[in-house]
Each structure stands twice: as C-alpha cells, then as structure tokens.
Amino acid sequence: MKLEVLVITLFALSVLLAGCVSDVTPVDTEYDANERDAVLVTERQQIDDALVNGPVLLKIGAEWCPPCTQLDPVLDELARDYEGRATVMYIDSELTPGLAGQFSVYSIPDTTVIAGIEDGNYLFMRRDGVTDTSRNKARVIGYVDKSVLEPILDHAIEYHSNMTE
C-alpha cells in the first residue's frame, strides 16, 4: 500500500513539474537584465509621449514569468535596431497591475505594436499590416523570435511615416 501511494505521488509530481520546463533557448547567455534598452512604463502617458516620435512595441509581462524574461533580450535588441524609428517599452504587471489591466491582459508575455492614436484610442498594428483599434486582433502571446516582431514594427513605421507626411 505504501509503495502504491509513493508511486502515485511521484507520478503526480512528475506530471505537475513537467510544465515548468521551457524549451526556449535564451537569445544571449551573457544578458544582464539590469541593463535594459527597452523602457519600463509606469504611466500610460509615457506611451502617449513616445507615440509622437513613432510606433511603440509594448510587452506586458512579469519578472517571475520565464517566457517573459526570455523575451527581454529580444526586445532590447529590437530597441537598439529600431532606435530613432520606434520605441520598445514594457510593463511589469507585478509593479503596475492597474496599468497592465488597462490593456486587458489574460496571458503573459503579451506583446503588441501601437502604431498611433486616433480619436483617443490606440491603433494597434496587426501582423498583416492593417491597423485596428482592437488589441485582441494584434496581440502576440508568448515568446516569439525577433523575426516575428520585425515585420509588424516595419508596417507600423511605414504607417506612422504616412500619417505624418
């Protein structure tokens, strides 16, 4: 009887812990999370101010979330690559849950590109290059490679430059 309980307990534990392993390889093993190129957002006005100069790539996540922290080096690299053309920002949902809640986050990391503001509403860039006021149609959930976010940013930069001409 004790052996059965032990076997069942070990099996249950192995099933529970199986989800704790990530198959995503970090972009840079020498990455220092304290030296970020992406901008930490604590107030919505920071996003609005950045949109004056170009689109904003916004990630919402938390430090305790492995896919969120694995995405950080990708975002910092994008921040360097797109400097002067777009701003890469992030919201820590643990530090500012109210701000994260304004974006109706249900899973993290949750990333979108904001192309602009129209009638007080954010215009989100979808993967197909179309803007939409619905963030649900434009969000990217989970860890993604830089190559997924670059085309969305490129569409948003083109949109922004057409709107400012």
Order of alpha helices (4+ residues) and beta strands (2+ residues): alpha-beta-alpha-beta-alpha-beta-alpha-beta-beta-beta-beta-alpha
